[in-house]
Amino acid sequence: MKAKYLVTAAMCLFVVMACSVRADDTSQWTSGTDLLGDCVKLENVMPNSPSADTARAGRCLGEVNGVSNTMFHYKMICPAARVSAGETVAIVLRYLRAHPEDLHKNSSLLIMGALSEAFPCK
């Protein structure tokens, strides 16, 4: 079972790296709509075993984690305590659901907006 999980995780990482820009997206970035759909898949599979939605969930987790780590490294966000990847995804999901009018925008910028709002530096 552990080997199956590791293979699935490795496959997700590959898909995240290979599909960071979707072929059908002529704007050269993923949108908030894409991110919302992928993060909902993550929200649905987290308590369960890997499923067909694992690749989309992995893309969500990879993008949110990458943006949050970069923002933290460059002191663009200042969380009071250590925040898990799952908590970060939950913050981004709340933000995306609260701002449906922005879902056409670049997904990385939406993640930045969510995290800047949640963890402002004083």
N, C-alpha and C positions, 0 to 999 in steps of 0.2 A: 504494500500500500504506500509506503514511504517513497519507494522508487517511482511509482506512478505519479505521486504528487510532485516529485522533483522534475520528472520529465515534463509534466504539465506546466510547471513554473518556468522551466527553461524555454518551452515552446512559447509561452506568453511573452517572455522577455524578447525572444526573437521577433515575434509578431509586432511588439511595441516598437522595436527598433526599425523593422522593415516597413511598417505602415504608419509612421508618424505623420506622413502626409498622404492622404488618400488619393488614389489615382483619379477618381471622379471629381475631385475638388479643384476646380480651376483657379481658385483664389490662393492656392499653395499653402493653406493651413486648415486645420480642422476648426469647426465652428463650435460654439457653445451647445448647439443642438446635438452635434456628434458627441461632445463630452458628456452631456446630460444622459443621453441614451446609453453610453458606455458605462458611466458611473452607476446608473440604475441597475445595469447588469451586474456590476460588482456588488452593489448593495444586496441583490438577490442571491448571489452565489456565496457570499462570505460565510454564512452559517452552514452551508451545504457542501457537498462534495463537488469537485470540478464538473462542469457541464459544457454544453456546446457554446455557452456564452462566456467561457473563460477567457478567450482571446480579447474580446471587447472589454471585459472587466480588467484584464491585465494592462490594456492600453490606458484605461482610466487611471489605474493605480500608478502606472509608470509616469504618466504625464503630471499628475498631481504631485507625486513624490519628487520628481525632478524639479519642478518649478518651486516647490516649497523648500527643498534643500538649497537651491540656488539663492532664493530670497533670504533664507536664514544666514547662509554663508556671507552674503554681501550686506547683512544687517538691514535688510529692507523690511523685515518683520521681527517682532520681539515678543515671542510667546513667554508667558510668565513661568511655565513649566514645560517639561518634555511632552510633546504631542505625538501620539501614534499616527501611523499612516491611515488607519481606519478613521480616526477622529478628524484628520485633515480632509479626507474624502467626504465625511459627513458635513463638514463646514462648507465645502465647495458645493455639495448638493443643495444645502439650504440656500446658498447664495443664488445658484442657478434657478431654483424654483421660485425664489423671491423676485427675480429679474428676468421673466420670460421675454421681455422686449429686447433683451441684449443677446439672446441666444444665437443670433446670426454673426456675432463678433468672434474674433480669434479666441480659441479656447484657452491658450496660455495667458492671455490678457485677462480673461474672466477669472482664472485661478488666482492671478496676482491681485485682482480686485477683491476677491473673497478673503484672501489671506491678509491683505493689508487692512481690511475692515476688521477682521477678527483679532489681529495681533499688531496693532499700531505701535510704533516706537514713539515714546514720549519725548 
